[in-house]
Amino acid sequence: MAEIRSLADVKKIKLDANRQLYSANEQEILDGYTTDIYFVRTIDILDSMGIADKIVTAEIFARKPGVFAGIQEAFNVLKNKDLEIWALQEGESFNAKETVMRIIGPYREFAIYETILLGILASSCGWATAARECKEACQGKPFIVFGSRHVHPSVAPVMERAAVIGGASGASNVLAAKLLGIEASGTLPHASFLIAGDTLPVAIAYDKTMPVEHKRTVLIDTFKDEPEEAIRVARALGKNLYAIRLDTPSERGGVTPELVREVRARLDLEGFNYVKIFVSGGLYPEKIRALSEAGADAFGIGSYISGASAIDMTMDIKEVEGKPVAKRGRIPGRVENEKLIRFK
C-alpha cells in the first residue's frame, strides 16, 4: 500500500479478494483511500498547472455549537506532513462558525485528507456533544456509555472514546477503554440470568468470581417484580452488593421515576440504603433528569450518544501564498480564535 498522490495511484489499488470486512483499516485511512475522488483529481489538475505546492492556510469550522473531540486522530493523519497545525484541545466547547482547526503548508500535503479530517472531527464532536448533554442532565452523577451495539464495530471505540471526552464517567467497549487508559465498565446482561433460569444463583456466582475491588452491580428486572428481586439480591450479597440495575423494557413501560422511587424506598426499609440504583434503557437528557430526581444514582446511556448526528464541519482555503481569499459569501482571510493551540 502507498499514499494516493494521483488518479493513476487510485487505478493501481487492488483489494484482497479474501477481505472479510468493508471498513477501512488504519493504513487505508492514512494512505488516503477514504477520500473523495475529486480531491485526487484536483491535485492532478493543479500539478499540470504547476501550482499544487502553493502555500495555503486552510481553516475548519463547525456549523453548530459543540464539544471538540477527534483532534488526536486528525493530527496523526497529518503529523508526518510538512505542515503547521493549530486546533482546539479535546473537550473544549466551540460555537457555530468558530475556527476549530487551522492547517498551513503546501496544498498538496493535505489536499486528499480533507474528507478524512472532516469525517473524524464531525463524528467525534457529535458524539462528544451528546455526551456533554447527558453529563449536564446527570447533575454530577456518573454515567457509562453503552453505545457500541448501535454502530459499526469499526467506529465503536471512536464513539465511546469521544463520549468520555464529552463527559462520560466510563466506557463499556474494551478497545475504547484501552485507548483511554481506563478499565472497561459494565454489569451483566440478561442472557446470563436467562441461561441460568434465576437471577439469584448468577448474582451469587458473580459475587464469588469477581475481585474484591469490583463494584458488584446486579440486573434485577429479568424474572420478577423489580423491588422484590432487588431485596432478594441484596439479602444474598449483603454489603458486597454495590448497586442494582434497572433496565425494564419498553414493553413493560421502561424504567420510570415511580419505579425508581419504589425500589429506593423498599431497599431503605430493609436496611439496604447503601445499595445504589443504576438505570439504563433508552435514556435521554429529559428522562435522565427525571430519574435522577426520583433517586437514580448512576446511568448507562447508549443510543442517545451513539445515534447523535455528526456536527457538520467545513474546510475553507483562507489564504494563498499569504493573500487573503474566500469564495463568495465568506470573508477572506483567517478567522482568528485565541483558543487554538499549536500541535505542530
N, C-alpha and C positions, 0 to 999 in steps of 0.2 A: 504494500500500500504506500501511496505517496500523496502529498498535499496537492489538491487541484490548483493548477496555475492557468489553465486554458481549456477551451472546449475540446481540444484534442485529448487532454487528460481525462475528460469525462467519458469519452468514447472508449478509452482503454480500461475502464473499470469493469472488472469481472467478479461476479459474486460466486461464492462457494455453492455448488449445486446441493450440498447437504446442509445448508443453513437451516437452523431449527426455529429461530425467532426473527421477526421482522424489525425489531427495534434496532436502532443504530448502536454500535458498540463505541467505546471511548475513542479508539483510534479513528473510526469513521467520522466522528464528530470533529475531532482535532484536524483531520485532513480535509474538512470542508464538504463531506459527502451529503450533508443535510442542508446545504444552502439552496437558495432559489437560483435556477439556471441563469436568470438574466444578469446576475452579478458576474458570473463567469464570462458571459457574452460581452459585458461592459469592459472587462479587462482586455479582452481580445481587441475590441474596437479602440480603446484608449491607447493600447500598445501600438496599433497601426498608425496612430496619430503622434506617437512619441511622448504622450503626457500621462501615462499610467502611474508614474512615480512623483507626480506633483505633491508637495507637502500640503496637507489639508487639516483642518480642525473639524471634527465631527462631534456632535452632541446628541445624547439620548435623553428624551423627556417622556414623562408619563402623561397619559390622557386624563387620569383622575387621581385623587389622593390615595396614599397607601403607606405600606411599610416596606422598606428596601431589603431585599434578600437576593441571593444568587450571584453576588459580585465575585466571590472566590472562584466559582466555576467560570464566569465570564473572563476574569483576569487570567486564569490558567489557559484559556483558549489563546490569549494574545501574548502571554509572558515572554515567549521566545522571539517576538517580532520587534523590529526597530521602531518602537512606538513610545510615546509618553501617554500615561494613562492616569486619569483622575476619576474619582467616584465617591459617592456617599458610602459610609460604613454600614454594614449589615445591622438591621434593627432600627435604623434611622427613619423617621417619618418624612414624607415628602408631600408636596401639594401638586395639583394639576399644573402641567406645563413647566414644572421645576426641572432644571437640568440635574439628572441623576448620574450621568457618566459622560466624560469627555475623552476623546482619543485624538492625538496629534501625531502626524507622521505621513509617510508616503501612502497614497491611497491604495496602491497595490497590496500593501502589507495587511490590510484588514477588510478589503472590499468583499471577499467571499464570506466573511464571517458576520456580516450584518444580520442576516436571517437568524443565525445561531445565537448571537448575543441577545437580540430582541426576544427570542423564544425563551432563553434561560431566564432573563430578568422578568418577562411578563408573567410566566407561570409561577416562579418563585415568589414574586411580590404579591400576586393574587392569593396564594396560599398563606403567606405570612400575614397579610392584611386581615384575612378571615380569622386567623388565629388570634390576632390582636383584639378583634371584636369580641371573640369568645372570652379572652382574658379579662376584658373590661366587664363583661357580663358576670363572670365568676366572682367578682368583687373580693379579690385576694385569695380565693380558694383555688387549689390546684386542679389542673386538668391534663389528661393524657390524650394525645392524638391517636385515634384508632382508624385512620382513613385508608390504609393500604389496599383493602379489599375493593375499593371503589375506583381504582385507577390501574393502568397498565403497570405490571411489576417493574418495568424498566425505569419508571419515574417515581415509584412509590417511595424510595428512600429520599429522593429530592424533595418530595412533597412533605414528608414527615419532618425532615430536617428544617425546611422553611417554616413549618408550623412552630417548631421550638424557637427559632429565631424570632417569630412573631409573638411568642409568649407562652406556648405550651410548656407544662412542667416536665413532660417526658414523652417518649416515643415508643410505640409498640413494635414498630418494624426493626428487626435485628440489625440490618445493614445501616439504617438511619442512625440508630443508637451508637453503633461502632464509629460511624463518621463523626458523630458529635462527642465521642469520648465518654459516653454515659452508659449505664446499664439499661437495657430494654425493659419497659414496664408492661404489666398486663396481669390478668387474673386467670380464670379458667373458662373454657367455652361450654355451651350447653351440651355439646357432644360428649364430654367426659361423664356428665351425670346421666345422660340418656343411655349410654353404653352400660353403665353400672346399674341402672334401674332405680337409683335412690341418691339423693343429694348427700346424706349423712356419711356413708362409707367413703365417698370420694373426698369429702371435707376432712375426715379423719386421716386418710392416707396422705392427703395434701399436707396436712399439719406435720405428719411424721417424716415426710420426704424432704421438705424444704429446709434450708439452713435457718438457724435461729434468727438471723437478722432480717429475713424475708418478711414483708408485711402481708400476712395471710388475709386474702380478700375472697370471700366465697359468694358465688352467684346463687340466689335463693328463690328464683321465680320459675324453675323448671317443672316441678310437680305439684307443689302445694301452695296454699294461701301464703303470700309473702310474709306477713307478720308472724304467722305460725312457724314457717320454715326458718325465719331469722332467729327466733327464740330457740328452736331446736338445735341449730348450728352453734349458737352462742353458748348454750349449755354444754355441748360436747367439747368445744375448743377452749372455753373459758378465756383467760387473759391472753392466750395465744392468738385469738381472733382479732385482727386489726379492723376489718370492715366487712360489711355485707354489700353485695352489688345487686342493684335493681335494674333489670333490662326487660321489663314486661313488654310483650309485643303489642303492636298496634291493634291486632285482632282482639286483645283484651283491654283496650283503652290506653295502652302505653303507661309510662311512669307519670303519675300525676302528683301535684302538690299534696292532695289529700292522702295518697298512699304513703308518701314520704313522711307526712305528719303522724300517721298511724303507726308506721314501723318505728319511728323515733320514740313515740310515746310508749309503745309496748316494750321496746328494749329498755327504756329507762325504768319502767315499772318493775321489770325483772332484775334490775341492778346492773344492766349492761350499758350504762351510759357512756362507757369508754369506746364502744364499738361505733365506728364511723359508717356513714351511708354514702356509698359510691353509686352514681347513677349513669346510665348510658342509654342509647337508643334514639336515633333521630333528633339529637339535641341541636338547638339553635339559640342565639342570644336571648330572645324573649323568654323562651322556655327555661333556659339556664337560670335566669334571674328569678323566675317564679319558684323553681325547685330549690334554689339556694335559700330563698326566704322561708321556704317550708321546712328546711333543716338538712338538705343535702350538703355533704362535706367535700365532695370531690366529683369529677365528671370525666367521662370518656366520650370524646367528640370525634366523629368520623366524617360523615357526608357533608356537613356544613363547610368544613375546611377543604376536603378533597374535591368537592364539587364547585368550589369558588371559581368564578370567572377570572381568566388571566387579566392583568391590568395592561391594556394596550400601550406598547412602547413605540416611539418613533425616533429614528435616527435622521438628523439633518446635517448636511455639509454647511458649516457656518463661516469658514474661511478657506480660501485657496491661495497658497503662497503669501499668506499674511493679509490678503484683501478680504474684507467682509463681503459675504454673499448670502443669498437666500432665494428660495423660489417665491413666486407671487403669493401674497397673503401673509408672509412671515417677515420679520425684521432681520436684516443682515447683521452678521457679527455674533460673537459669543453672548450667551445668556449667563451671566455670572451667578455663581452660587457659593457663598462663603463656607458652606458645609462640605464642599468637595475636598478630599484629601488625595495626595499623590500616591499611587500604588507603584509606579514605575517611571 
